[in-house]
Amino acid sequence: GKLAAYLEAELKVPVEYKPVIDYAAAVTAFRVGDLDLVWFGGLTGVQARLQVEEAEAIAQRDIDAEFHTVFIANKSSGIKPIKNIKDLKVLKGHTLTFGSESSTSGRLMPQYFLQQAGVTLDDFQGEVGFSKSHDATIQLVEAGSYKVGALNEQVWKSRVAAGNVDLKKVELIWRTPAYYDYHWVINPKVKERYGDDFVERVQAALLKLDPNVPEQKEILDLFGATKFISTKNDNYSEIEAIGRKIGKIK
């Protein structure tokens, strides 16, 4: 609600925060017009924009232009840290869990990098898992339920820093190259209600959030950001191409 209050004050229009249960619900709500401005992951942002003509990606966190996934392994697996993409072949024959099925950092990009190394999901032991969240991925690998997991680097770093990961049992084995991820997407219908310059005004309000102002720093902290920076639809064309390739975008 803090961001809603900030935007309301900046834009002089009523702003209501509406929580949604998961990625799919957010995409649907955006498509039918129940949500005007949504914080999406890379893949879900692409899915949402493809369903709403002229929807625009307008802002991302400073870290989202250089986002990474990490692969982690249970130490009992004997898997050693990996130096480059082609060495992902050593994961064949082990069990693997992703995060949520529609997660950019927890599924789409790790699957893409595995494909780059010539590793398919059939190369893993049994069915590949979908843990539903990055935290669950850490817990499953720590417990040995899966030998390998792929998750959002930001979550991994913050859980390790907080002492919530048993590093005697689980370790980081590889960090992917950088890619674009989370971003704000706005529905073009807002222009009909609030004027042609409204998209620019919303973007300006997001970019103006200042970590030196305590109330604004609180908002940025909720997003794990030091600031928001501008973005555009073209930045996600690689994610769209990968999504089509693995069947997450029809």
C-alpha positions as CSV (number, residue, x, y, z in Angstrom):
1,G,0.0,0.0,0.0
2,K,3.0,2.4,0.5
3,L,3.7,2.6,-3.2
4,A,0.0,3.1,-4.0
5,A,-0.1,6.1,-1.5
6,Y,3.0,7.6,-3.1
7,L,1.7,7.3,-6.6
8,E,-1.7,8.7,-5.6
9,A,0.1,11.8,-4.1
10,E,2.3,12.2,-7.2
11,L,-0.3,11.6,-9.9
12,K,-3.3,13.1,-8.1
13,V,-5.5,10.2,-9.1
14,P,-6.9,7.4,-6.9
15,V,-4.6,4.4,-6.7
16,E,-5.5,1.1,-5.1
17,Y,-3.1,-1.8,-4.4
18,K,-4.6,-5.1,-5.5
19,P,-2.6,-8.2,-4.5
20,V,-2.8,-11.2,-6.8
21,I,-2.1,-14.9,-5.9
22,D,0.3,-15.8,-8.7
23,Y,1.8,-15.0,-12.1
24,A,-1.1,-16.4,-14.1
25,A,-3.7,-14.4,-12.1
26,A,-1.7,-11.2,-12.7
27,V,-1.6,-11.8,-16.5
28,T,-5.3,-12.5,-16.6
29,A,-6.2,-9.4,-14.5
30,F,-4.1,-7.2,-16.7
31,R,-5.6,-8.6,-19.9
32,V,-9.2,-8.0,-18.7
33,G,-8.4,-4.5,-17.5
34,D,-8.7,-5.2,-13.7
35,L,-5.1,-4.0,-13.2
36,D,-3.5,-0.9,-14.9
37,L,0.0,-1.2,-13.6
38,V,1.7,-4.5,-12.8
39,W,5.1,-5.6,-11.5
40,F,5.8,-8.6,-13.7
41,G,8.7,-11.0,-14.1
42,G,10.4,-11.0,-17.5
43,L,8.3,-13.8,-19.0
44,T,5.0,-12.8,-17.5
45,G,5.5,-9.3,-18.6
46,V,6.0,-10.5,-22.2
47,Q,2.9,-12.7,-21.9
48,A,0.8,-9.9,-20.6
49,R,1.9,-7.4,-23.3
50,L,1.2,-9.8,-26.1
51,Q,-2.4,-10.0,-24.9
52,V,-2.9,-6.2,-24.5
53,E,-2.1,-4.1,-27.6
54,E,0.2,-1.1,-26.9
55,A,0.9,-2.2,-23.3
56,E,4.3,-0.8,-22.4
57,A,7.2,-1.8,-20.2
58,I,8.1,1.4,-18.5
59,A,10.5,0.8,-15.5
60,Q,12.8,-1.8,-14.0
61,R,15.0,-2.0,-10.9
62,D,18.6,-1.0,-11.3
63,I,19.5,-4.7,-11.0
64,D,17.0,-6.0,-13.6
65,A,19.1,-5.1,-16.6
66,E,21.8,-7.4,-15.3
67,F,19.8,-10.2,-13.7
68,H,21.2,-13.7,-13.0
69,T,20.0,-17.2,-12.0
70,V,22.1,-19.4,-9.8
71,F,22.3,-23.2,-9.9
72,I,22.8,-24.8,-6.5
73,A,23.6,-28.4,-5.5
74,N,23.4,-30.6,-2.5
75,K,27.0,-31.3,-1.5
76,S,26.3,-35.1,-1.3
77,S,25.9,-35.0,-5.1
78,G,29.6,-34.5,-5.6
79,I,28.9,-31.9,-8.3
80,K,31.8,-29.4,-8.4
81,P,31.4,-25.7,-9.3
82,I,30.9,-25.2,-13.1
83,K,33.2,-22.8,-15.0
84,N,31.2,-22.3,-18.2
85,I,27.9,-23.2,-20.0
86,K,29.0,-26.3,-21.7
87,D,30.0,-27.9,-18.4
88,L,26.3,-28.0,-17.4
89,K,26.5,-31.4,-19.0
90,V,27.7,-32.7,-15.6
91,L,24.2,-32.3,-14.3
92,K,22.8,-35.1,-16.5
93,G,21.5,-38.0,-14.5
94,H,20.9,-35.9,-11.4
95,T,17.6,-34.7,-10.0
96,L,16.7,-31.1,-10.7
97,T,14.0,-28.6,-9.5
98,F,13.0,-25.3,-11.0
99,G,10.9,-22.7,-9.1
100,S,7.5,-21.7,-10.5
101,E,6.7,-22.9,-14.0
102,S,6.3,-19.3,-15.3
103,S,9.3,-17.9,-13.4
104,T,11.9,-16.2,-15.6
105,S,14.8,-16.7,-13.2
106,G,13.6,-19.9,-11.8
107,R,12.6,-21.7,-14.9
108,L,12.8,-20.0,-18.3
109,M,16.4,-18.8,-18.3
110,P,17.9,-21.8,-16.5
111,Q,16.2,-24.1,-19.0
112,Y,17.5,-22.0,-21.9
113,F,21.1,-22.2,-20.6
114,L,20.8,-25.9,-20.1
115,Q,19.6,-26.1,-23.8
116,Q,22.6,-24.1,-24.8
117,A,24.8,-26.8,-23.2
118,G,22.9,-29.6,-25.1
119,V,21.1,-30.7,-21.9
120,T,17.3,-31.4,-22.2
121,L,14.9,-32.0,-19.3
122,D,14.8,-35.7,-20.2
123,D,18.5,-35.9,-19.3
124,F,17.7,-35.5,-15.6
125,Q,16.8,-38.4,-13.3
126,G,13.0,-38.7,-13.0
127,E,10.7,-35.8,-13.5
128,V,12.1,-32.3,-13.2
129,G,10.5,-30.6,-10.2
130,F,8.6,-27.2,-9.9
131,S,9.0,-26.1,-6.3
132,K,6.6,-23.0,-6.7
133,S,9.1,-20.6,-5.1
134,H,12.8,-19.7,-4.9
135,D,12.8,-20.4,-1.1
136,A,11.3,-23.8,-1.6
137,T,14.0,-24.6,-4.2
138,I,16.7,-23.9,-1.6
139,Q,14.9,-26.0,1.0
140,L,14.4,-29.0,-1.3
141,V,18.1,-29.0,-2.4
142,E,19.3,-28.5,1.2
143,A,17.1,-31.5,2.2
144,G,18.5,-33.6,-0.7
145,S,15.0,-34.1,-2.2
146,Y,16.6,-32.8,-5.4
147,K,20.3,-32.7,-6.0
148,V,20.3,-29.5,-8.1
149,G,18.1,-26.4,-8.1
150,A,17.9,-23.2,-10.1
151,L,16.8,-19.9,-8.6
152,N,16.8,-16.1,-8.6
153,E,20.3,-14.9,-7.5
154,Q,18.9,-12.1,-5.5
155,V,16.9,-14.5,-3.3
156,W,19.9,-16.8,-2.9
157,K,22.2,-13.9,-1.8
158,S,19.7,-12.5,0.7
159,R,19.0,-15.9,2.3
160,V,22.7,-16.6,2.6
161,A,23.4,-13.2,4.1
162,A,20.6,-13.7,6.6
163,G,22.1,-17.1,7.6
164,N,19.0,-19.0,6.4
165,V,21.0,-21.5,4.2
166,D,23.0,-24.4,5.6
167,L,26.2,-24.0,3.5
168,K,27.5,-27.3,4.9
169,K,24.7,-29.0,2.9
170,V,24.2,-26.9,-0.2
171,E,26.5,-24.7,-2.4
172,L,26.4,-22.4,-5.4
173,I,27.7,-24.2,-8.5
174,W,27.1,-21.8,-11.3
175,R,25.9,-18.3,-12.0
176,T,24.3,-17.6,-15.4
177,P,25.2,-14.8,-17.8
178,A,23.1,-11.6,-17.3
179,Y,19.6,-11.1,-18.8
180,Y,16.6,-8.7,-18.3
181,D,14.0,-9.6,-15.8
182,Y,11.3,-7.9,-13.6
183,H,9.6,-4.7,-14.8
184,W,6.6,-2.5,-14.5
185,V,4.0,-2.8,-17.3
186,I,1.2,-0.3,-17.9
187,N,-2.1,-0.7,-19.7
188,P,-2.7,1.8,-22.5
189,K,-6.3,2.3,-21.4
190,V,-5.1,4.6,-18.6
191,K,-4.6,7.3,-21.3
192,E,-8.3,7.3,-22.1
193,R,-9.0,8.1,-18.4
194,Y,-6.2,10.4,-17.5
195,G,-4.8,11.9,-20.7
196,D,-2.2,11.0,-23.3
197,D,0.8,11.9,-21.1
198,F,-0.3,9.7,-18.2
199,V,2.1,6.8,-19.1
200,E,5.0,9.2,-19.0
201,R,3.8,10.7,-15.7
202,V,3.6,7.2,-14.1
203,Q,7.1,6.4,-15.4
204,A,8.5,9.7,-14.0
205,A,6.9,9.0,-10.6
206,L,8.6,5.6,-10.4
207,L,12.0,6.9,-11.6
208,K,11.8,9.7,-9.1
209,L,11.7,7.4,-6.1
210,D,14.8,8.4,-4.1
211,P,16.7,6.2,-1.6
212,N,17.7,9.3,0.3
213,V,14.1,10.0,1.3
214,P,13.2,7.6,4.2
215,E,9.6,6.9,3.1
216,Q,10.7,6.4,-0.5
217,K,13.6,4.2,0.6
218,E,11.1,1.9,2.3
219,I,9.2,1.5,-1.0
220,L,12.4,0.7,-2.9
221,D,13.5,-1.7,-0.2
222,L,10.2,-3.7,-0.6
223,F,11.3,-4.3,-4.2
224,G,15.0,-5.0,-3.3
225,A,16.0,-1.9,-5.4
226,T,18.1,1.1,-4.9
227,K,16.3,2.9,-7.7
228,F,14.0,2.3,-10.7
229,I,15.4,3.0,-14.2
230,S,13.5,3.2,-17.5
231,T,13.0,0.2,-19.8
232,K,11.3,-0.6,-23.1
233,N,9.5,-3.5,-24.7
234,D,12.4,-4.4,-27.0
235,N,14.6,-5.3,-24.0
236,Y,12.5,-8.5,-23.6
237,S,12.6,-9.8,-27.1
238,E,15.2,-12.4,-26.2
239,I,12.9,-13.6,-23.4
240,E,10.0,-13.8,-25.8
241,A,12.0,-15.8,-28.3
242,I,13.1,-18.2,-25.5
243,G,9.5,-18.4,-24.2
244,R,8.3,-19.5,-27.6
245,K,11.1,-22.0,-28.0
246,I,10.3,-23.8,-24.8
247,G,6.5,-23.6,-25.3
248,K,5.7,-21.0,-22.6
249,I,4.5,-18.5,-25.2
250,K,2.2,-19.8,-28.0
